[in-house]
């Protein structure tokens, strides 16, 4: 689960790259169901999926008719549903030519719900060797999964290694950006998704509002910020794609004996210009303290949005607003 979180894969959100691989798997094997399935400790997430449409342009031959309706099929399932968890557990390819030949598998809900009779699943390993899930295909009739089909599925699965390497490269660039955050003179946190999982918080954030574990739920571990509406503002920023703010709220902080007034600016962020907003950068300015320029957090947030969109292009800016530089340490 930690690896899926680091790679931004621990959700049900569909991605074109994985849908394309599922479509290729279905075309190659001529099967009516194919998935790129990521599995964590709690559920399965079909971020790549192919089901037949019945269109003449569909790459899978459905001239015999589609024997079951897949229009209701969702992008997630319980952790013990189907055959993919067995692939992950045994860390090797699983080929079921006729599910009814295997007492262990013929009672699986996948057989009753979708009429699946045959299945071929391949472990999906990332570039570090961690098994994240499967690439799998299934049919409603018995199938012979010959050596060519098994090898082809293995090779197709390995094409995703470059995707995981790219995500690791983006992570490394994010760490450079986080080093800049560490040097900021005001509290900063970066959260991910509608649940506001805490991806990062700098040292000033911890000193003021408390140290919190990575990937914890923001509202739960920072109740003081939730009470004054900061997470509501973050909700608005993520939903609208526009910065939102909370002005002059009084908070007791860990680094001051008296309540302090803060202004919060919540800026939605994305990792490329055309990608959806997936996170929120929240910058807090201590309005009680003297000598802080009010425009500095806004300029900083705008600069960070630019930097996130440059990730993956090898273009991280060399300077930051206000003349302060980053240094490792302090983040958590």
TITI-857442 format. One record per residue (C-alpha): x, y, z; residue in one letter. Coordinates in steps of 0.5 Angstrom, whole numbers, plus 500, padded with zeros to 3 digits. Layout:
# TITI-857442
X,Y,Z,A .
...
***
This chain:
# TITI-857442
500,500,500,X .
506,505,502,X .
509,504,495,X .
502,505,491,X .
501,511,495,X .
508,514,493,X .
507,512,486,X .
500,516,486,X .
496,509,485,X .
492,508,491,X .
486,510,488,X .
480,508,483,X .
482,513,478,X .
482,511,471,X .
488,512,467,X .
489,512,460,X .
496,509,460,X .
493,503,464,X .
486,503,460,X .
491,502,453,X .
494,496,456,X .
488,493,458,X .
485,494,451,X .
492,491,448,X .
491,485,453,X .
484,484,450,X .
486,485,443,X .
492,480,444,X .
488,474,447,X .
481,476,444,X .
478,476,451,X .
472,480,453,X .
475,482,459,X .
482,485,461,X .
484,489,467,X .
490,493,470,X .
489,491,477,X .
492,495,483,X .
491,491,490,X .
493,494,497,X .
491,491,503,X .
484,493,503,X .
481,493,496,X .
483,492,488,X .
483,498,484,X .
482,497,476,X .
485,503,474,X .
486,500,467,X .
480,496,464,X .
477,494,457,X .
470,491,456,X .
467,490,449,X .
462,495,446,X .
459,491,441,X .
461,496,436,X .
464,494,429,X .
470,498,430,X .
472,494,437,X .
478,490,437,X .
475,484,440,X .
471,480,436,X .
464,480,439,X .
460,477,433,X .
457,471,437,X .
454,476,442,X .
457,479,448,X .
454,474,453,X .
453,478,459,X .
452,486,461,X .
458,489,463,X .
456,496,463,X .
455,496,471,X .
462,494,472,X .
465,498,477,X .
473,500,478,X .
474,497,484,X .
472,490,488,X .
474,488,495,X .
480,485,497,X .
478,478,496,X .
474,478,490,X .
476,474,484,X .
483,471,482,X .
488,477,482,X .
489,476,490,X .
492,469,488,X .
496,472,483,X .
499,477,488,X .
500,472,494,X .
503,466,490,X .
508,472,486,X .
507,468,479,X .
502,467,473,X .
496,464,474,X .
492,460,468,X .
485,457,469,X .
483,454,463,X .
477,452,466,X .
475,455,473,X .
470,449,474,X .
476,444,474,X .
479,447,480,X .
474,446,486,X .
478,452,490,X .
476,457,484,X .
469,455,482,X .
466,458,488,X .
469,465,487,X .
464,470,486,X .
467,472,480,X .
464,466,477,X .
457,467,479,X .
457,475,478,X .
460,475,471,X .
460,468,468,X .
467,467,468,X .
470,461,466,X .
477,462,464,X .
482,467,467,X .
490,469,466,X .
493,473,471,X .
500,476,471,X .
504,479,477,X .
505,487,475,X .
512,488,478,X .
514,495,479,X .
521,497,477,X .
524,496,484,X .
521,489,484,X .
515,490,488,X .
508,487,486,X .
503,492,485,X .
497,488,482,X .
496,484,476,X .
495,485,468,X .
489,480,467,X .
484,477,462,X .
478,473,463,X .
473,469,458,X .
466,466,459,X .
468,460,456,X .
474,455,457,X .
480,457,454,X .
487,454,452,X .
492,459,455,X .
498,457,451,X .
505,458,452,X .
505,464,446,X .
499,467,450,X .
502,467,457,X .
509,470,454,X .
505,475,451,X .
502,477,457,X .
508,477,461,X .
511,482,456,X .
505,486,455,X .
506,487,463,X .
513,489,463,X .
512,495,458,X .
509,498,464,X .
516,498,468,X .
517,505,464,X .
511,508,467,X .
513,506,474,X .
520,509,473,X .
517,516,470,X .
513,516,477,X .
520,515,481,X .
523,520,477,X .
517,525,478,X .
518,523,486,X .
525,525,486,X .
524,532,483,X .
518,533,488,X .
524,531,493,X .
528,537,490,X .
522,541,491,X .
520,539,498,X .
527,541,500,X .
525,548,498,X .
519,548,502,X .
524,546,508,X .
527,553,508,X .
520,557,508,X .
519,561,514,X .
512,560,514,X .
508,553,515,X .
507,549,509,X .
503,542,507,X .
501,539,501,X .
495,534,501,X .
493,529,496,X .
486,527,494,X .
479,529,497,X .
481,526,503,X .
487,530,504,X .
492,525,505,X .
498,529,508,X .
503,528,503,X .
508,533,506,X .
509,538,511,X .
515,542,513,X .
518,544,519,X .
515,550,520,X .
508,547,520,X .
510,542,525,X .
513,547,530,X .
506,551,529,X .
501,546,528,X .
504,539,530,X .
508,533,527,X .
504,528,523,X .
505,522,520,X .
505,522,512,X .
499,519,509,X .
495,521,515,X .
488,524,514,X .
489,531,515,X .
482,533,518,X .
483,527,523,X .
490,529,525,X .
490,537,525,X .
483,538,528,X .
485,545,530,X .
485,547,523,X .
479,543,521,X .
475,547,526,X .
477,554,523,X .
475,552,516,X .
482,550,513,X .
480,544,510,X .
473,546,508,X .
477,551,504,X .
482,546,501,X .
475,542,499,X .
473,548,495,X .
480,549,492,X .
480,542,490,X .
473,542,487,X .
473,549,483,X .
481,549,481,X .
482,556,484,X .
486,558,490,X .
481,559,496,X .
483,563,503,X .
481,563,510,X .
483,570,513,X .
485,572,520,X .
483,566,524,X .
486,565,532,X .
489,559,533,X .
493,556,539,X .
500,553,536,X .
505,549,539,X .
511,554,539,X .
507,560,542,X .
504,561,549,X .
499,566,546,X .
494,565,541,X .
496,567,534,X .
492,570,528,X .
493,566,521,X .
491,567,514,X .
491,561,510,X .
492,560,502,X .
490,554,499,X .
492,553,492,X .
490,547,488,X .
496,543,484,X .
497,538,479,X .
503,535,476,X .
502,537,469,X .
499,543,465,X .
493,538,463,X .
492,534,468,X .
487,534,473,X .
488,538,480,X .
490,532,485,X .
493,536,491,X .
492,542,495,X .
498,546,497,X .
496,550,504,X .
501,556,506,X .
499,559,513,X .
502,566,514,X .
502,569,521,X .
498,575,521,X .
500,577,529,X .
508,576,527,X .
511,583,525,X .
515,584,519,X .
512,579,514,X .
510,581,507,X .
503,579,506,X .
504,578,498,X .
510,573,500,X .
505,566,501,X .
501,568,495,X .
507,569,490,X .
510,563,493,X .
504,559,492,X .
504,561,485,X .
511,559,484,X .
510,552,487,X .
504,551,482,X .
509,553,476,X .
514,548,479,X .
509,542,479,X .
507,543,472,X .
514,543,470,X .
515,536,474,X .
517,531,469,X .
520,536,464,X .
527,537,467,X .
525,544,469,X .
525,546,476,X .
526,553,477,X .
533,555,480,X .
530,561,485,X .
524,562,489,X .
520,568,492,X .
523,572,498,X .
530,570,497,X .
530,564,501,X .
533,557,499,X .
531,550,501,X .
535,545,505,X .
534,538,507,X .
531,536,514,X .
525,539,518,X .
520,536,513,X .
516,530,516,X .
***
